Amino acid sequence: MGKAIIKEQIILGLDPGTNVMGYGLIKVTGQKLTLLQFGVIHLKKYVTHELKLKKIFERVLSIIDEYHPDEVALEAPFFGKNVQSMLKLGRAQGVAMSAALYRDIPITEYAPKKVKVAVTGNGNASKEQVAAMLKQLLKFDETPKLLDATDALGVAICHHFQGGTQKKGSSSWKAFITDNPSRIKKT
């Protein structure tokens, strides 16, 4: 009898932002989770929104090229009162999605509450509670100064717990458009 082949998968979680963007990478081997890397992309130093978007694309693409994730999970923006902030956040998310789609990596979005439930069991958990649970789950000691990094790890963990790419995951723009008809404005 041969040994069972254990599937290995790398998931990149992203917490899009226009001043700070969190990222986290986990490796899943069977049911074992291993932390590969997590951190933030600082964008405040870039003066224009366009330059920030360019840097998001370049940095996400470089992370993808370094770690070769099988799937990308993003935290969907929550709806706020400031329309301009939402527009900028949506652009940041779109550029991050573009980097993944540029490398033909399937993407899936998760609402912040869904991520919190997956990690802590509580949809109203604080960022600090999410970080504390991730420290236990992934066995790391340091808590980052900016919790955008652990938020991104939470998205990756949520994606794993949800069983990976779902029907909403898209591997191309054509598939994204097909899978998301309500997001496409007909002109």
Backbone bond lengths (Angstrom), bond angles and torsions (degrees), N, CA, C in turn:
res aa  C-N    CA-C-N  psi(-1)  N-CA   C-N-CA  omega(-1)  CA-C   N-CA-C  phi
1 M - - - 1.445 - - 1.523 110.09 -
2 G 1.326 115.40 135.51 1.468 120.70 178.32 1.510 110.93 -84.81
3 K 1.294 113.25 162.73 1.458 119.78 176.98 1.523 109.93 -74.63
4 A 1.318 115.96 144.53 1.465 120.41 176.60 1.525 109.00 -69.03
5 I 1.303 115.92 138.70 1.452 120.78 178.18 1.529 108.36 -84.71
6 I 1.325 114.69 124.14 1.460 119.73 179.39 1.518 107.57 -95.95
7 K 1.312 114.90 121.60 1.456 120.74 -179.40 1.521 109.76 -71.96
8 E 1.312 114.90 136.95 1.454 121.28 177.66 1.527 108.40 -115.45
9 Q 1.323 115.73 138.98 1.452 120.32 -177.54 1.528 109.39 -142.82
10 I 1.324 115.90 142.07 1.464 121.30 175.44 1.521 107.79 -113.28
11 I 1.338 115.20 130.15 1.465 121.67 -179.59 1.526 108.21 -118.95
12 L 1.333 115.48 129.39 1.455 122.30 174.48 1.520 108.04 -101.97
13 G 1.322 116.46 120.71 1.457 121.77 174.86 1.518 109.59 -101.60
14 L 1.328 116.15 138.25 1.460 120.89 -179.77 1.523 110.64 -128.06
15 D 1.321 115.79 137.17 1.458 123.16 173.60 1.531 106.03 -116.17
16 P 1.345 116.78 90.90 1.466 120.15 -173.36 1.519 113.06 -62.85
17 G 1.319 114.88 143.95 1.450 121.96 175.63 1.514 109.28 -159.13
18 T 1.328 116.62 162.61 1.460 119.62 -179.65 1.528 112.80 -100.16
19 N 1.329 117.19 -14.14 1.463 120.76 174.32 1.516 111.26 -109.86
20 V 1.320 116.08 -38.47 1.464 122.75 177.10 1.520 107.35 -139.33
21 M 1.320 116.47 129.82 1.463 120.94 178.04 1.528 107.99 -120.79
22 G 1.332 115.98 124.31 1.450 119.98 -179.72 1.516 111.57 -89.75
23 Y 1.337 115.05 148.22 1.458 120.64 173.74 1.525 109.31 -139.93
24 G 1.321 115.85 150.38 1.456 121.08 178.03 1.511 109.61 -152.19
25 L 1.316 116.09 137.77 1.458 121.62 -179.70 1.520 110.21 -122.14
26 I 1.329 114.97 130.87 1.458 120.50 175.12 1.527 109.17 -124.74
27 K 1.323 114.16 151.46 1.465 120.33 173.02 1.517 107.04 -111.45
28 V 1.327 115.82 131.95 1.457 121.96 179.72 1.526 106.83 -112.52
29 T 1.322 115.66 119.98 1.462 121.73 176.47 1.522 106.49 -122.18
30 G 1.336 115.99 105.32 1.465 119.05 -171.51 1.515 107.88 64.71
31 Q 1.341 116.69 -117.24 1.470 120.60 175.31 1.524 111.96 -107.78
32 K 1.340 116.72 5.12 1.465 120.93 -179.45 1.524 109.85 -85.60
33 L 1.334 115.38 130.30 1.457 121.77 178.31 1.522 109.64 -106.08
34 T 1.336 115.85 133.13 1.454 121.37 178.68 1.518 108.94 -128.21
35 L 1.324 116.69 131.45 1.453 121.93 176.23 1.525 108.29 -76.39
36 L 1.330 116.57 126.12 1.462 120.55 176.27 1.531 111.05 -97.16
37 Q 1.337 115.94 -47.88 1.451 120.24 -175.88 1.527 109.29 -168.94
38 F 1.306 116.76 150.01 1.458 120.68 170.40 1.513 108.88 -154.56
39 G 1.314 115.39 153.66 1.447 119.68 -178.66 1.509 110.90 177.03
40 V 1.329 115.04 -165.34 1.462 120.40 179.95 1.521 109.92 -132.03
41 I 1.309 113.90 154.75 1.451 122.35 173.41 1.531 105.36 -107.00
42 H 1.330 116.62 115.00 1.465 121.47 -178.97 1.526 109.32 -83.60
43 L 1.325 116.35 125.99 1.462 120.82 -176.09 1.523 113.71 -120.74
44 K 1.330 118.22 -5.53 1.469 121.49 -176.74 1.523 112.26 -59.54
45 K 1.321 116.52 -31.92 1.464 119.78 -175.06 1.530 112.94 -70.92
46 Y 1.321 117.63 -14.75 1.457 120.39 179.22 1.520 109.22 -87.51
47 V 1.311 116.01 128.83 1.460 121.64 -169.70 1.521 112.94 -71.93
48 T 1.312 118.05 -47.39 1.460 119.81 -174.69 1.523 111.79 -99.23
49 H 1.325 114.85 153.99 1.463 120.66 178.23 1.532 110.54 -63.01
50 E 1.324 116.15 -37.40 1.468 120.38 179.83 1.524 111.48 -62.59
51 L 1.322 116.62 -41.04 1.461 120.29 178.88 1.535 110.63 -67.11
52 K 1.328 117.24 -37.30 1.465 120.93 175.80 1.534 110.28 -60.84
53 L 1.330 116.31 -43.78 1.475 120.14 179.53 1.521 110.84 -62.90
54 K 1.331 116.38 -41.67 1.479 120.48 177.90 1.527 110.13 -60.41
55 K 1.334 117.25 -44.12 1.469 121.54 -179.50 1.529 110.92 -65.88
56 I 1.338 117.35 -38.59 1.467 119.86 176.93 1.522 109.34 -59.64
57 F 1.322 116.92 -48.33 1.462 120.78 -179.48 1.532 110.47 -59.14
58 E 1.329 116.77 -48.74 1.471 121.31 -177.72 1.527 111.77 -62.72
59 R 1.334 117.09 -45.77 1.478 119.92 -177.32 1.521 111.98 -68.97
60 V 1.348 117.35 -42.68 1.469 119.59 178.56 1.527 109.23 -63.57
61 L 1.323 116.98 -41.64 1.463 120.37 178.24 1.529 111.10 -62.81
62 S 1.335 117.87 -39.53 1.469 119.88 179.34 1.535 111.25 -68.20
63 I 1.332 117.68 -35.92 1.475 120.69 176.31 1.527 109.48 -65.89
64 I 1.320 116.23 -42.26 1.473 120.73 177.80 1.523 110.39 -61.94
65 D 1.330 116.63 -44.61 1.463 120.08 -178.47 1.530 112.47 -68.55
66 E 1.325 117.09 -27.99 1.470 120.02 179.22 1.530 112.29 -80.10
67 Y 1.330 117.92 -41.23 1.465 121.12 -172.53 1.534 114.66 -105.39
68 H 1.323 117.69 -13.25 1.473 122.83 178.17 1.534 112.99 50.12
69 P 1.345 116.92 58.34 1.469 118.38 179.04 1.524 111.04 -65.63
70 D 1.329 114.51 150.03 1.464 121.06 177.14 1.514 110.93 -82.17
71 E 1.332 116.21 -29.59 1.459 121.75 -177.37 1.525 109.37 -146.90
72 V 1.329 115.04 154.42 1.458 121.60 176.96 1.527 108.11 -122.82
73 A 1.327 115.56 133.93 1.466 121.99 176.70 1.524 107.59 -120.59
74 L 1.325 115.90 132.58 1.463 121.58 -179.11 1.508 110.51 -120.16
75 E 1.330 114.77 147.09 1.457 118.46 172.14 1.524 107.20 -83.36
76 A 1.328 116.17 126.12 1.456 121.55 178.75 1.519 108.72 -71.26
77 P 1.318 117.47 142.07 1.469 118.64 178.86 1.523 111.01 -66.12
78 F 1.320 115.79 143.03 1.457 119.60 175.99 1.529 107.40 -88.01
79 F 1.313 115.86 155.00 1.458 119.81 -175.87 1.513 110.47 -84.06
80 G 1.317 115.57 120.36 1.452 121.38 178.42 1.512 110.41 -110.56
81 K 1.310 115.51 -177.74 1.467 120.65 -177.97 1.526 111.96 -84.63
82 N 1.330 117.19 -26.94 1.456 120.89 -176.62 1.525 110.00 -86.08
83 V 1.328 115.93 107.61 1.466 121.55 -176.31 1.522 111.03 -63.61
84 Q 1.330 118.47 -39.87 1.463 121.39 -179.39 1.531 110.97 -63.68
85 S 1.331 116.77 -41.15 1.472 119.89 177.65 1.521 110.91 -63.82
86 M 1.325 116.46 -41.70 1.474 120.48 178.70 1.520 111.17 -63.29
87 L 1.329 116.65 -40.55 1.457 120.92 179.60 1.525 110.22 -62.74
88 K 1.332 116.56 -46.00 1.463 120.72 179.92 1.523 110.96 -64.55
89 L 1.323 117.55 -41.28 1.461 121.50 178.63 1.528 110.81 -64.73
90 G 1.319 116.46 -41.28 1.464 120.76 177.47 1.519 111.98 -62.54
91 R 1.328 116.19 -38.33 1.469 119.71 176.28 1.530 110.84 -64.47
92 A 1.329 116.32 -43.10 1.472 120.14 179.05 1.522 110.23 -60.64
93 Q 1.322 116.29 -42.89 1.465 119.99 178.49 1.526 110.19 -64.57
94 G 1.329 117.18 -42.67 1.458 121.29 179.87 1.514 112.51 -61.60
95 V 1.323 116.74 -39.80 1.461 120.49 179.12 1.536 110.24 -67.67
96 A 1.332 117.09 -40.21 1.469 120.23 176.78 1.529 110.27 -63.38
97 M 1.335 116.18 -41.47 1.466 120.51 177.02 1.525 110.28 -62.47
98 S 1.330 116.11 -40.63 1.467 120.67 180.00 1.526 111.59 -60.43
99 A 1.325 116.65 -39.95 1.468 119.97 179.33 1.532 110.44 -61.96
100 A 1.336 116.62 -42.53 1.469 120.08 178.50 1.526 110.61 -66.82
101 L 1.317 116.16 -45.12 1.471 119.77 -179.25 1.526 111.19 -66.28
102 Y 1.330 117.39 -30.84 1.462 122.38 177.33 1.531 110.72 -60.59
103 R 1.321 115.94 -31.33 1.473 121.40 177.76 1.537 111.77 -100.44
104 D 1.335 116.82 13.99 1.471 122.94 177.59 1.527 112.86 58.51
105 I 1.322 116.20 38.88 1.467 121.12 178.57 1.526 108.00 -101.62
106 P 1.327 117.86 127.67 1.470 120.38 179.56 1.527 111.37 -62.89
107 I 1.333 115.29 144.00 1.459 121.08 -179.62 1.524 110.00 -123.63
108 T 1.319 115.37 149.23 1.460 122.22 176.07 1.521 107.60 -140.03
109 E 1.325 116.40 140.08 1.460 121.99 177.79 1.525 110.14 -103.98
110 Y 1.331 115.33 147.03 1.463 121.28 176.10 1.519 109.80 -133.70
111 A 1.313 116.44 137.29 1.452 121.77 175.38 1.528 108.95 -68.18
112 P 1.333 117.41 146.71 1.468 120.24 -179.63 1.535 113.42 -53.48
113 K 1.326 118.12 -40.98 1.472 120.78 179.79 1.530 111.16 -63.01
114 K 1.333 116.79 -38.98 1.459 120.72 -179.91 1.536 110.49 -64.50
115 V 1.326 116.12 -38.31 1.470 120.76 178.01 1.527 109.44 -64.61
116 K 1.334 116.67 -45.68 1.465 120.87 -179.15 1.524 111.42 -62.72
117 V 1.324 116.84 -40.99 1.471 120.53 177.78 1.525 110.07 -63.51
118 A 1.333 117.15 -43.83 1.468 121.01 -178.13 1.530 111.67 -62.61
119 V 1.332 116.64 -37.52 1.470 120.59 -175.52 1.522 112.17 -86.88
120 T 1.350 117.28 -42.95 1.467 120.02 -172.41 1.524 114.23 -113.82
121 G 1.337 116.64 -16.59 1.461 119.96 -174.68 1.520 112.26 86.48
122 N 1.343 116.94 0.17 1.461 122.13 -177.30 1.529 109.29 -130.94
123 G 1.324 117.27 114.97 1.452 122.06 -179.62 1.517 114.62 -67.43
124 N 1.326 117.04 -13.16 1.465 121.19 178.50 1.527 112.11 -106.89
125 A 1.316 117.11 16.76 1.468 121.04 -179.29 1.524 110.19 -62.69
126 S 1.320 115.88 150.06 1.466 121.02 177.30 1.527 109.37 -80.80
127 K 1.323 115.55 165.27 1.468 120.51 176.38 1.540 110.13 -59.19
128 E 1.326 115.92 -36.58 1.468 120.59 -179.71 1.533 111.14 -66.40
129 Q 1.346 116.66 -38.21 1.470 120.13 178.17 1.530 110.59 -67.13
130 V 1.323 116.70 -39.61 1.470 120.76 176.78 1.525 109.18 -61.63
131 A 1.337 116.91 -46.99 1.469 121.11 -179.81 1.528 111.32 -60.11
132 A 1.343 117.10 -43.07 1.472 121.26 -179.49 1.527 111.07 -62.70
133 M 1.332 117.15 -41.81 1.464 120.52 179.78 1.527 110.80 -67.31
134 L 1.325 116.81 -39.54 1.467 120.57 179.09 1.526 111.52 -65.40
135 K 1.346 116.74 -36.35 1.468 120.82 177.40 1.527 110.29 -59.68
136 Q 1.330 116.70 -40.40 1.471 120.85 178.62 1.527 110.96 -70.79
137 L 1.324 115.52 -46.13 1.456 121.43 -175.35 1.524 112.36 -65.42
138 L 1.338 116.37 -43.11 1.462 121.09 -175.43 1.534 113.05 -102.02
139 K 1.316 116.29 0.57 1.467 123.17 174.50 1.534 113.49 54.97
140 F 1.334 114.91 60.64 1.460 119.42 172.22 1.519 108.20 -126.34
141 D 1.333 115.66 155.08 1.458 120.52 -172.62 1.515 114.24 -95.70
142 E 1.316 116.36 -45.80 1.452 118.32 -171.88 1.523 112.39 -79.05
143 T 1.312 115.40 136.21 1.456 120.98 173.08 1.525 106.35 -97.68
144 P 1.318 117.35 125.11 1.465 117.99 -178.71 1.523 111.26 -66.56
145 K 1.336 115.17 153.80 1.469 119.90 178.03 1.519 110.26 -64.17
146 L 1.324 116.11 -37.11 1.461 121.28 179.70 1.525 108.58 -104.97
147 L 1.328 116.39 119.19 1.453 121.12 -174.46 1.530 113.09 -77.36
148 D 1.332 116.94 2.91 1.467 120.33 174.69 1.536 109.54 -62.86
149 A 1.331 116.93 -31.42 1.468 121.37 179.79 1.531 110.77 -66.98
150 T 1.334 117.24 -45.71 1.466 119.06 179.06 1.525 110.72 -72.65
151 D 1.332 118.08 -29.78 1.467 119.97 173.93 1.527 109.81 -60.02
152 A 1.333 116.49 -42.73 1.469 120.81 179.29 1.534 111.00 -65.58
153 L 1.322 116.65 -39.99 1.478 119.94 175.34 1.518 110.15 -61.27
154 G 1.330 116.25 -40.19 1.466 120.93 178.07 1.516 111.93 -59.56
155 V 1.327 117.00 -38.43 1.462 120.99 178.58 1.532 109.62 -64.79
156 A 1.330 117.18 -42.29 1.468 120.92 178.42 1.528 110.94 -63.21
157 I 1.324 116.82 -43.28 1.471 121.59 178.30 1.525 110.23 -63.71
158 C 1.318 117.08 -44.33 1.462 121.82 178.01 1.531 109.64 -57.35
159 H 1.324 116.36 -44.24 1.471 121.09 -179.67 1.532 110.08 -60.37
160 H 1.313 115.98 -43.48 1.468 119.45 177.57 1.527 110.89 -61.54
161 F 1.327 116.82 -47.96 1.461 120.67 -178.94 1.528 112.44 -63.93
162 Q 1.326 116.80 -26.07 1.463 120.84 178.77 1.535 111.65 -82.55
163 G 1.312 116.42 -2.67 1.466 119.95 177.04 1.512 114.22 92.30
164 G 1.325 117.68 18.56 1.456 120.24 176.64 1.504 112.66 85.06
165 T 1.299 115.11 -157.39 1.458 120.94 -175.70 1.509 110.94 -55.64
166 Q 1.315 114.16 128.25 1.453 120.68 177.37 1.513 108.46 -102.60
167 K 1.307 116.87 -176.32 1.455 120.54 -179.85 1.514 111.57 -58.41
168 K 1.327 117.39 -26.94 1.462 120.04 -178.38 1.520 111.95 -77.32
169 G 1.325 118.99 -14.88 1.455 121.01 178.20 1.519 108.94 -64.85
170 S 1.320 116.79 140.40 1.447 120.30 -177.59 1.513 109.70 -128.25
171 S 1.306 116.00 139.40 1.453 119.09 -179.63 1.513 111.71 -106.17
172 S 1.328 117.80 -0.33 1.453 121.36 176.57 1.513 108.25 -156.35
173 W 1.330 116.06 166.61 1.463 119.18 177.04 1.514 110.17 -61.71
174 K 1.337 117.12 -40.26 1.457 120.35 -179.66 1.537 110.05 -60.82
175 A 1.333 117.06 -44.67 1.464 120.79 178.82 1.527 110.47 -65.45
176 F 1.345 117.14 -39.15 1.464 120.79 178.91 1.529 109.96 -61.08
177 I 1.329 116.78 -45.53 1.461 121.13 179.86 1.522 110.57 -63.65
178 T 1.329 117.08 -42.63 1.460 121.65 178.64 1.527 110.94 -63.47
179 D 1.332 116.73 -41.15 1.463 121.61 -177.11 1.528 113.38 -78.07
180 N 1.327 117.97 -15.43 1.459 121.79 -174.30 1.529 111.61 -131.83
181 P 1.335 118.39 57.70 1.467 119.95 -175.19 1.528 113.34 -61.97
182 S 1.328 117.93 -29.31 1.466 119.95 -178.52 1.517 111.99 -71.99
183 R 1.323 118.15 -16.22 1.463 121.66 -179.43 1.525 112.75 -89.44
184 I 1.302 116.64 -7.86 1.453 121.21 -176.56 1.526 109.61 -100.67
185 K 1.317 114.75 122.03 1.462 119.78 179.21 1.522 108.48 -89.21
186 K 1.294 116.53 124.81 1.462 122.23 178.67 1.529 108.29 -83.11
187 T 1.326 116.28 132.51 1.462 119.37 178.37 1.507 111.52 -115.85
